[in-house]
């Protein structure tokens, strides 16, 4: 138990929090890029299968991409706040 307290005191002096926040921001951006890429690929496959449903597929794709981008932006802002505050 005392080794845990010693570890926490040492890690506080090394500023591990900003490093973790920077890694979190990077992971959020990478995850959003992968997610939006998968949405685009799936939408293109769906349009190829049903060309008459282009409008509905495109609308759903844009809404889904906007939600993913919003969550990623929120994660990056929270990580930036951890780094600078």
Gaussian input, Z-matrix of N, CA and C with variables (Angstrom, degrees):
# hf/3-21g

backbone

0 1
 N
 C     1     B1
 C     2     B2     1     A1
 N     3     B3     2     A2     1     D1
 C     4     B4     3     A3     2     D2
 C     5     B5     4     A4     3     D3
 N     6     B6     5     A5     4     D4
 C     7     B7     6     A6     5     D5
 C     8     B8     7     A7     6     D6
 N     9     B9     8     A8     7     D7
 C    10    B10     9     A9     8     D8
 C    11    B11    10    A10     9     D9
 N    12    B12    11    A11    10    D10
 C    13    B13    12    A12    11    D11
 C    14    B14    13    A13    12    D12
 N    15    B15    14    A14    13    D13
 C    16    B16    15    A15    14    D14
 C    17    B17    16    A16    15    D15
 N    18    B18    17    A17    16    D16
 C    19    B19    18    A18    17    D17
 C    20    B20    19    A19    18    D18
 N    21    B21    20    A20    19    D19
 C    22    B22    21    A21    20    D20
 C    23    B23    22    A22    21    D21
 N    24    B24    23    A23    22    D22
 C    25    B25    24    A24    23    D23
 C    26    B26    25    A25    24    D24
 N    27    B27    26    A26    25    D25
 C    28    B28    27    A27    26    D26
 C    29    B29    28    A28    27    D27
 N    30    B30    29    A29    28    D28
 C    31    B31    30    A30    29    D29
 C    32    B32    31    A31    30    D30
 N    33    B33    32    A32    31    D31
 C    34    B34    33    A33    32    D32
 C    35    B35    34    A34    33    D33
 N    36    B36    35    A35    34    D34
 C    37    B37    36    A36    35    D35
 C    38    B38    37    A37    36    D36
 N    39    B39    38    A38    37    D37
 C    40    B40    39    A39    38    D38
 C    41    B41    40    A40    39    D39
 N    42    B42    41    A41    40    D40
 C    43    B43    42    A42    41    D41
 C    44    B44    43    A43    42    D42
 N    45    B45    44    A44    43    D43
 C    46    B46    45    A45    44    D44
 C    47    B47    46    A46    45    D45
 N    48    B48    47    A47    46    D46
 C    49    B49    48    A48    47    D47
 C    50    B50    49    A49    48    D48
 N    51    B51    50    A50    49    D49
 C    52    B52    51    A51    50    D50
 C    53    B53    52    A52    51    D51
 N    54    B54    53    A53    52    D52
 C    55    B55    54    A54    53    D53
 C    56    B56    55    A55    54    D54
 N    57    B57    56    A56    55    D55
 C    58    B58    57    A57    56    D56
 C    59    B59    58    A58    57    D57
 N    60    B60    59    A59    58    D58
 C    61    B61    60    A60    59    D59
 C    62    B62    61    A61    60    D60
 N    63    B63    62    A62    61    D61
 C    64    B64    63    A63    62    D62
 C    65    B65    64    A64    63    D63
 N    66    B66    65    A65    64    D64
 C    67    B67    66    A66    65    D65
 C    68    B68    67    A67    66    D66
 N    69    B69    68    A68    67    D67
 C    70    B70    69    A69    68    D68
 C    71    B71    70    A70    69    D69
 N    72    B72    71    A71    70    D70
 C    73    B73    72    A72    71    D71
 C    74    B74    73    A73    72    D72
 N    75    B75    74    A74    73    D73
 C    76    B76    75    A75    74    D74
 C    77    B77    76    A76    75    D75
 N    78    B78    77    A77    76    D76
 C    79    B79    78    A78    77    D77
 C    80    B80    79    A79    78    D78
 N    81    B81    80    A80    79    D79
 C    82    B82    81    A81    80    D80
 C    83    B83    82    A82    81    D81
 N    84    B84    83    A83    82    D82
 C    85    B85    84    A84    83    D83
 C    86    B86    85    A85    84    D84
 N    87    B87    86    A86    85    D85
 C    88    B88    87    A87    86    D86
 C    89    B89    88    A88    87    D87
 N    90    B90    89    A89    88    D88
 C    91    B91    90    A90    89    D89
 C    92    B92    91    A91    90    D90
 N    93    B93    92    A92    91    D91
 C    94    B94    93    A93    92    D92
 C    95    B95    94    A94    93    D93
 N    96    B96    95    A95    94    D94
 C    97    B97    96    A96    95    D95
 C    98    B98    97    A97    96    D96
 N    99    B99    98    A98    97    D97
 C   100   B100    99    A99    98    D98
 C   101   B101   100   A100    99    D99
 N   102   B102   101   A101   100   D100
 C   103   B103   102   A102   101   D101
 C   104   B104   103   A103   102   D102
 N   105   B105   104   A104   103   D103
 C   106   B106   105   A105   104   D104
 C   107   B107   106   A106   105   D105
 N   108   B108   107   A107   106   D106
 C   109   B109   108   A108   107   D107
 C   110   B110   109   A109   108   D108
 N   111   B111   110   A110   109   D109
 C   112   B112   111   A111   110   D110
 C   113   B113   112   A112   111   D111
 N   114   B114   113   A113   112   D112
 C   115   B115   114   A114   113   D113
 C   116   B116   115   A115   114   D114
 N   117   B117   116   A116   115   D115
 C   118   B118   117   A117   116   D116
 C   119   B119   118   A118   117   D117
 N   120   B120   119   A119   118   D118
 C   121   B121   120   A120   119   D119
 C   122   B122   121   A121   120   D120
 N   123   B123   122   A122   121   D121
 C   124   B124   123   A123   122   D122
 C   125   B125   124   A124   123   D123
 N   126   B126   125   A125   124   D124
 C   127   B127   126   A126   125   D125
 C   128   B128   127   A127   126   D126
 N   129   B129   128   A128   127   D127
 C   130   B130   129   A129   128   D128
 C   131   B131   130   A130   129   D129
 N   132   B132   131   A131   130   D130
 C   133   B133   132   A132   131   D131
 C   134   B134   133   A133   132   D132
 N   135   B135   134   A134   133   D133
 C   136   B136   135   A135   134   D134
 C   137   B137   136   A136   135   D135
 N   138   B138   137   A137   136   D136
 C   139   B139   138   A138   137   D137
 C   140   B140   139   A139   138   D138
 N   141   B141   140   A140   139   D139
 C   142   B142   141   A141   140   D140
 C   143   B143   142   A142   141   D141
 N   144   B144   143   A143   142   D142
 C   145   B145   144   A144   143   D143
 C   146   B146   145   A145   144   D144
 N   147   B147   146   A146   145   D145
 C   148   B148   147   A147   146   D146
 C   149   B149   148   A148   147   D147
 N   150   B150   149   A149   148   D148
 C   151   B151   150   A150   149   D149
 C   152   B152   151   A151   150   D150
 N   153   B153   152   A152   151   D151
 C   154   B154   153   A153   152   D152
 C   155   B155   154   A154   153   D153
 N   156   B156   155   A155   154   D154
 C   157   B157   156   A156   155   D155
 C   158   B158   157   A157   156   D156
 N   159   B159   158   A158   157   D157
 C   160   B160   159   A159   158   D158
 C   161   B161   160   A160   159   D159
 N   162   B162   161   A161   160   D160
 C   163   B163   162   A162   161   D161
 C   164   B164   163   A163   162   D162
 N   165   B165   164   A164   163   D163
 C   166   B166   165   A165   164   D164
 C   167   B167   166   A166   165   D165
 N   168   B168   167   A167   166   D166
 C   169   B169   168   A168   167   D167
 C   170   B170   169   A169   168   D168
 N   171   B171   170   A170   169   D169
 C   172   B172   171   A171   170   D170
 C   173   B173   172   A172   171   D171
 N   174   B174   173   A173   172   D172
 C   175   B175   174   A174   173   D173
 C   176   B176   175   A175   174   D174
 N   177   B177   176   A176   175   D175
 C   178   B178   177   A177   176   D176
 C   179   B179   178   A178   177   D177
 N   180   B180   179   A179   178   D178
 C   181   B181   180   A180   179   D179
 C   182   B182   181   A181   180   D180
 N   183   B183   182   A182   181   D181
 C   184   B184   183   A183   182   D182
 C   185   B185   184   A184   183   D183
 N   186   B186   185   A185   184   D184
 C   187   B187   186   A186   185   D185
 C   188   B188   187   A187   186   D186
 N   189   B189   188   A188   187   D187
 C   190   B190   189   A189   188   D188
 C   191   B191   190   A190   189   D189
 N   192   B192   191   A191   190   D190
 C   193   B193   192   A192   191   D191
 C   194   B194   193   A193   192   D192
 N   195   B195   194   A194   193   D193
 C   196   B196   195   A195   194   D194
 C   197   B197   196   A196   195   D195
 N   198   B198   197   A197   196   D196
 C   199   B199   198   A198   197   D197
 C   200   B200   199   A199   198   D198
 N   201   B201   200   A200   199   D199
 C   202   B202   201   A201   200   D200
 C   203   B203   202   A202   201   D201
 N   204   B204   203   A203   202   D202
 C   205   B205   204   A204   203   D203
 C   206   B206   205   A205   204   D204
 N   207   B207   206   A206   205   D205
 C   208   B208   207   A207   206   D206
 C   209   B209   208   A208   207   D207
 N   210   B210   209   A209   208   D208
 C   211   B211   210   A210   209   D209
 C   212   B212   211   A211   210   D210
 N   213   B213   212   A212   211   D211
 C   214   B214   213   A213   212   D212
 C   215   B215   214   A214   213   D213
 N   216   B216   215   A215   214   D214
 C   217   B217   216   A216   215   D215
 C   218   B218   217   A217   216   D216
 N   219   B219   218   A218   217   D217
 C   220   B220   219   A219   218   D218
 C   221   B221   220   A220   219   D219
 N   222   B222   221   A221   220   D220
 C   223   B223   222   A222   221   D221
 C   224   B224   223   A223   222   D222
 N   225   B225   224   A224   223   D223
 C   226   B226   225   A225   224   D224
 C   227   B227   226   A226   225   D225
 N   228   B228   227   A227   226   D226
 C   229   B229   228   A228   227   D227
 C   230   B230   229   A229   228   D228
 N   231   B231   230   A230   229   D229
 C   232   B232   231   A231   230   D230
 C   233   B233   232   A232   231   D231
 N   234   B234   233   A233   232   D232
 C   235   B235   234   A234   233   D233
 C   236   B236   235   A235   234   D234
 N   237   B237   236   A236   235   D235
 C   238   B238   237   A237   236   D236
 C   239   B239   238   A238   237   D237
 N   240   B240   239   A239   238   D238
 C   241   B241   240   A240   239   D239
 C   242   B242   241   A241   240   D240
 N   243   B243   242   A242   241   D241
 C   244   B244   243   A243   242   D242
 C   245   B245   244   A244   243   D243
 N   246   B246   245   A245   244   D244
 C   247   B247   246   A246   245   D245
 C   248   B248   247   A247   246   D246
 N   249   B249   248   A248   247   D247
 C   250   B250   249   A249   248   D248
 C   251   B251   250   A250   249   D249
 N   252   B252   251   A251   250   D250
 C   253   B253   252   A252   251   D251
 C   254   B254   253   A253   252   D252

   B1=1.4499
   B2=1.5321
   B3=1.3192
   B4=1.4666
   B5=1.5217
   B6=1.3322
   B7=1.4633
   B8=1.5285
   B9=1.3353
   B10=1.4667
   B11=1.5185
   B12=1.3224
   B13=1.4543
   B14=1.5241
   B15=1.3221
   B16=1.4695
   B17=1.5237
   B18=1.3355
   B19=1.4605
   B20=1.5286
   B21=1.3207
   B22=1.4638
   B23=1.5262
   B24=1.3273
   B25=1.4522
   B26=1.5246
   B27=1.3077
   B28=1.4626
   B29=1.5196
   B30=1.3377
   B31=1.4574
   B32=1.5238
   B33=1.3234
   B34=1.4638
   B35=1.5224
   B36=1.3054
   B37=1.4621
   B38=1.5223
   B39=1.3340
   B40=1.4583
   B41=1.5252
   B42=1.3150
   B43=1.4628
   B44=1.5275
   B45=1.3176
   B46=1.4503
   B47=1.5272
   B48=1.3251
   B49=1.4634
   B50=1.5198
   B51=1.3337
   B52=1.4731
   B53=1.5249
   B54=1.3311
   B55=1.4603
   B56=1.5309
   B57=1.3078
   B58=1.4668
   B59=1.5082
   B60=1.3425
   B61=1.4634
   B62=1.5250
   B63=1.3093
   B64=1.4678
   B65=1.5297
   B66=1.3159
   B67=1.4639
   B68=1.5229
   B69=1.3318
   B70=1.4639
   B71=1.5179
   B72=1.3302
   B73=1.4697
   B74=1.5173
   B75=1.3137
   B76=1.4628
   B77=1.5146
   B78=1.3214
   B79=1.4611
   B80=1.5246
   B81=1.3307
   B82=1.4662
   B83=1.5202
   B84=1.3181
   B85=1.4619
   B86=1.5284
   B87=1.3238
   B88=1.4656
   B89=1.5284
   B90=1.3082
   B91=1.4632
   B92=1.5140
   B93=1.3284
   B94=1.4631
   B95=1.5222
   B96=1.3086
   B97=1.4631
   B98=1.5191
   B99=1.3119
   B100=1.4676
   B101=1.5269
   B102=1.3333
   B103=1.4679
   B104=1.5147
   B105=1.3207
   B106=1.4627
   B107=1.5320
   B108=1.3230
   B109=1.4599
   B110=1.5175
   B111=1.3202
   B112=1.4700
   B113=1.5161
   B114=1.3327
   B115=1.4640
   B116=1.5204
   B117=1.3347
   B118=1.4648
   B119=1.5228
   B120=1.3361
   B121=1.4624
   B122=1.5235
   B123=1.3270
   B124=1.4662
   B125=1.5202
   B126=1.3257
   B127=1.4614
   B128=1.5243
   B129=1.3258
   B130=1.4672
   B131=1.5260
   B132=1.3289
   B133=1.4625
   B134=1.5221
   B135=1.3380
   B136=1.4609
   B137=1.5247
   B138=1.3179
   B139=1.4614
   B140=1.5305
   B141=1.3289
   B142=1.4594
   B143=1.5287
   B144=1.3231
   B145=1.4672
   B146=1.5204
   B147=1.3491
   B148=1.4649
   B149=1.5201
   B150=1.3047
   B151=1.4713
   B152=1.5267
   B153=1.3235
   B154=1.4689
   B155=1.5280
   B156=1.3321
   B157=1.4656
   B158=1.5199
   B159=1.3366
   B160=1.4626
   B161=1.5272
   B162=1.3014
   B163=1.4701
   B164=1.5168
   B165=1.3289
   B166=1.4709
   B167=1.5236
   B168=1.3183
   B169=1.4682
   B170=1.5183
   B171=1.3346
   B172=1.4689
   B173=1.5260
   B174=1.3240
   B175=1.4638
   B176=1.5260
   B177=1.3315
   B178=1.4657
   B179=1.5225
   B180=1.3288
   B181=1.4620
   B182=1.5224
   B183=1.3130
   B184=1.4697
   B185=1.5259
   B186=1.3245
   B187=1.4704
   B188=1.5313
   B189=1.3190
   B190=1.4691
   B191=1.5232
   B192=1.3219
   B193=1.4626
   B194=1.5254
   B195=1.3204
   B196=1.4640
   B197=1.5292
   B198=1.3291
   B199=1.4641
   B200=1.5273
   B201=1.3170
   B202=1.4666
   B203=1.5215
   B204=1.3269
   B205=1.4618
   B206=1.5249
   B207=1.3243
   B208=1.4621
   B209=1.5157
   B210=1.3254
   B211=1.4655
   B212=1.5243
   B213=1.3271
   B214=1.4617
   B215=1.5246
   B216=1.3216
   B217=1.4572
   B218=1.5244
   B219=1.3254
   B220=1.4579
   B221=1.5266
   B222=1.3254
   B223=1.4717
   B224=1.5224
   B225=1.3296
   B226=1.4609
   B227=1.5249
   B228=1.3275
   B229=1.4680
   B230=1.5212
   B231=1.3173
   B232=1.4632
   B233=1.5198
   B234=1.3178
   B235=1.4615
   B236=1.5333
   B237=1.3299
   B238=1.4636
   B239=1.5287
   B240=1.3196
   B241=1.4650
   B242=1.5260
   B243=1.3249
   B244=1.4602
   B245=1.5322
   B246=1.3195
   B247=1.4570
   B248=1.5273
   B249=1.3195
   B250=1.4594
   B251=1.5191
   B252=1.2937
   B253=1.4880
   B254=1.5022
   A1=110.23
   A2=116.14
   A3=117.85
   A4=111.27
   A5=117.63
   A6=119.53
   A7=110.69
   A8=116.72
   A9=119.99
   A10=110.56
   A11=117.79
   A12=121.08
   A13=111.69
   A14=116.15
   A15=120.15
   A16=109.94
   A17=116.66
   A18=120.34
   A19=111.27
   A20=117.33
   A21=120.88
   A22=111.55
   A23=117.32
   A24=120.03
   A25=111.23
   A26=116.89
   A27=120.44
   A28=111.69
   A29=116.77
   A30=119.05
   A31=111.12
   A32=117.94
   A33=120.25
   A34=110.74
   A35=116.83
   A36=119.31
   A37=112.11
   A38=118.59
   A39=121.75
   A40=113.27
   A41=118.44
   A42=124.12
   A43=110.92
   A44=116.35
   A45=122.00
   A46=110.70
   A47=117.29
   A48=121.32
   A49=113.49
   A50=118.49
   A51=118.03
   A52=113.75
   A53=116.36
   A54=118.45
   A55=110.08
   A56=117.11
   A57=120.56
   A58=112.23
   A59=116.35
   A60=119.74
   A61=111.09
   A62=117.01
   A63=120.15
   A64=110.70
   A65=117.23
   A66=120.31
   A67=109.99
   A68=116.91
   A69=120.89
   A70=112.43
   A71=117.23
   A72=120.57
   A73=110.58
   A74=116.96
   A75=120.39
   A76=112.39
   A77=116.60
   A78=120.21
   A79=111.61
   A80=116.92
   A81=119.82
   A82=110.99
   A83=117.27
   A84=120.80
   A85=110.98
   A86=117.15
   A87=120.32
   A88=110.29
   A89=116.85
   A90=120.37
   A91=112.54
   A92=116.77
   A93=119.86
   A94=110.96
   A95=116.91
   A96=120.01
   A97=111.95
   A98=116.32
   A99=120.41
   A100=110.37
   A101=116.44
   A102=120.15
   A103=112.80
   A104=117.19
   A105=120.30
   A106=110.20
   A107=117.59
   A108=120.40
   A109=112.31
   A110=116.11
   A111=119.46
   A112=111.34
   A113=117.11
   A114=119.76
   A115=110.15
   A116=116.62
   A117=120.46
   A118=111.69
   A119=116.88
   A120=120.33
   A121=111.51
   A122=115.95
   A123=119.35
   A124=111.24
   A125=116.85
   A126=119.79
   A127=110.80
   A128=117.54
   A129=119.90
   A130=111.00
   A131=117.46
   A132=120.60
   A133=110.95
   A134=116.25
   A135=119.73
   A136=111.08
   A137=117.57
   A138=120.92
   A139=110.19
   A140=117.05
   A141=120.05
   A142=111.14
   A143=116.88
   A144=119.94
   A145=112.25
   A146=116.72
   A147=121.35
   A148=109.68
   A149=117.49
   A150=119.97
   A151=113.41
   A152=117.43
   A153=119.48
   A154=112.55
   A155=117.98
   A156=121.57
   A157=111.98
   A158=116.52
   A159=120.67
   A160=112.24
   A161=118.21
   A162=121.18
   A163=113.01
   A164=116.15
   A165=119.94
   A166=111.34
   A167=116.60
   A168=120.38
   A169=110.34
   A170=115.92
   A171=119.66
   A172=110.98
   A173=117.58
   A174=120.86
   A175=111.23
   A176=115.91
   A177=119.25
   A178=111.57
   A179=116.62
   A180=120.33
   A181=110.72
   A182=117.19
   A183=120.68
   A184=111.02
   A185=116.97
   A186=120.29
   A187=110.49
   A188=117.13
   A189=120.45
   A190=111.34
   A191=116.99
   A192=120.17
   A193=111.17
   A194=117.16
   A195=120.18
   A196=111.22
   A197=117.27
   A198=119.95
   A199=111.01
   A200=117.20
   A201=120.56
   A202=110.31
   A203=116.68
   A204=119.98
   A205=111.30
   A206=116.93
   A207=120.36
   A208=112.38
   A209=116.53
   A210=120.22
   A211=110.34
   A212=117.01
   A213=120.22
   A214=110.84
   A215=116.93
   A216=120.50
   A217=110.59
   A218=116.90
   A219=121.37
   A220=110.45
   A221=117.49
   A222=121.28
   A223=111.14
   A224=116.92
   A225=120.03
   A226=110.66
   A227=118.33
   A228=121.50
   A229=110.93
   A230=117.38
   A231=119.92
   A232=110.43
   A233=117.82
   A234=120.67
   A235=111.04
   A236=117.16
   A237=120.12
   A238=111.01
   A239=117.35
   A240=120.05
   A241=111.13
   A242=116.71
   A243=119.83
   A244=110.26
   A245=116.56
   A246=119.98
   A247=111.21
   A248=118.20
   A249=121.38
   A250=115.06
   A251=117.39
   A252=118.70
   A253=110.00
   D1=-40.05
   D2=-179.95
   D3=-69.95
   D4=-29.48
   D5=178.14
   D6=-66.44
   D7=-31.43
   D8=176.56
   D9=-65.01
   D10=-42.97
   D11=178.82
   D12=-64.85
   D13=-39.37
   D14=177.57
   D15=-64.20
   D16=-42.64
   D17=178.45
   D18=-62.36
   D19=-42.68
   D20=179.86
   D21=-64.79
   D22=-38.71
   D23=178.25
   D24=-66.87
   D25=-40.90
   D26=179.44
   D27=-68.67
   D28=-39.11
   D29=-179.18
   D30=-70.18
   D31=-28.79
   D32=176.90
   D33=-67.58
   D34=-34.43
   D35=179.34
   D36=-76.66
   D37=-20.03
   D38=179.95
   D39=-88.22
   D40=-4.39
   D41=-179.10
   D42=58.08
   D43=56.95
   D44=179.39
   D45=-74.89
   D46=-25.97
   D47=-178.48
   D48=-58.78
   D49=-51.15
   D50=177.91
   D51=-61.73
   D52=-33.71
   D53=178.24
   D54=-67.17
   D55=-41.96
   D56=176.85
   D57=-64.86
   D58=-37.42
   D59=178.04
   D60=-66.59
   D61=-38.40
   D62=178.01
   D63=-65.74
   D64=-40.28
   D65=177.01
   D66=-65.25
   D67=-39.98
   D68=178.16
   D69=-63.19
   D70=-40.67
   D71=177.95
   D72=-64.27
   D73=-41.23
   D74=177.98
   D75=-64.24
   D76=-43.04
   D77=178.40
   D78=-64.95
   D79=-37.36
   D80=177.98
   D81=-64.24
   D82=-41.80
   D83=179.55
   D84=-67.73
   D85=-42.02
   D86=178.77
   D87=-65.32
   D88=-43.53
   D89=179.30
   D90=-62.29
   D91=-40.10
   D92=178.20
   D93=-66.32
   D94=-40.22
   D95=178.27
   D96=-62.86
   D97=-43.18
   D98=178.20
   D99=-64.64
   D100=-43.34
   D101=-179.21
   D102=-63.75
   D103=-45.02
   D104=179.97
   D105=-67.83
   D106=-35.38
   D107=175.89
   D108=-63.42
   D109=-40.94
   D110=177.89
   D111=-67.15
   D112=-36.72
   D113=177.25
   D114=-63.06
   D115=-44.99
   D116=179.67
   D117=-62.18
   D118=-43.26
   D119=179.81
   D120=-64.31
   D121=-43.08
   D122=179.28
   D123=-66.32
   D124=-37.20
   D125=178.89
   D126=-65.98
   D127=-40.14
   D128=178.76
   D129=-65.09
   D130=-38.76
   D131=176.67
   D132=-65.01
   D133=-41.32
   D134=-179.97
   D135=-66.83
   D136=-38.63
   D137=178.27
   D138=-66.78
   D139=-36.80
   D140=178.15
   D141=-65.75
   D142=-33.45
   D143=179.82
   D144=-78.41
   D145=-38.56
   D146=-178.04
   D147=-132.70
   D148=83.96
   D149=-177.76
   D150=-63.88
   D151=-23.06
   D152=-179.16
   D153=-73.90
   D154=-14.20
   D155=-178.29
   D156=-101.60
   D157=24.70
   D158=-175.93
   D159=-58.49
   D160=-43.87
   D161=-176.62
   D162=-63.08
   D163=-46.37
   D164=-179.98
   D165=-65.97
   D166=-42.10
   D167=-179.20
   D168=-64.64
   D169=-43.45
   D170=-179.37
   D171=-63.73
   D172=-42.47
   D173=179.98
   D174=-63.04
   D175=-44.51
   D176=178.97
   D177=-65.89
   D178=-36.22
   D179=178.80
   D180=-64.71
   D181=-43.90
   D182=-178.71
   D183=-65.57
   D184=-41.97
   D185=179.16
   D186=-64.54
   D187=-44.17
   D188=179.44
   D189=-63.72
   D190=-43.02
   D191=178.89
   D192=-64.39
   D193=-37.39
   D194=178.48
   D195=-65.59
   D196=-39.37
   D197=177.46
   D198=-64.50
   D199=-44.09
   D200=179.48
   D201=-63.79
   D202=-42.99
   D203=179.81
   D204=-64.90
   D205=-36.89
   D206=177.96
   D207=-64.82
   D208=-42.46
   D209=178.70
   D210=-65.99
   D211=-40.84
   D212=179.11
   D213=-65.46
   D214=-40.89
   D215=178.31
   D216=-63.32
   D217=-40.95
   D218=177.26
   D219=-61.36
   D220=-43.13
   D221=179.97
   D222=-64.45
   D223=-41.98
   D224=-179.77
   D225=-66.35
   D226=-39.16
   D227=178.09
   D228=-65.06
   D229=-42.76
   D230=177.99
   D231=-62.79
   D232=-41.76
   D233=178.40
   D234=-65.35
   D235=-38.28
   D236=177.26
   D237=-65.55
   D238=-37.38
   D239=176.94
   D240=-64.45
   D241=-37.99
   D242=178.03
   D243=-64.88
   D244=-38.21
   D245=-178.31
   D246=-69.47
   D247=-44.89
   D248=-171.05
   D249=-96.15
   D250=-9.10
   D251=-179.68
   D252=-115.94

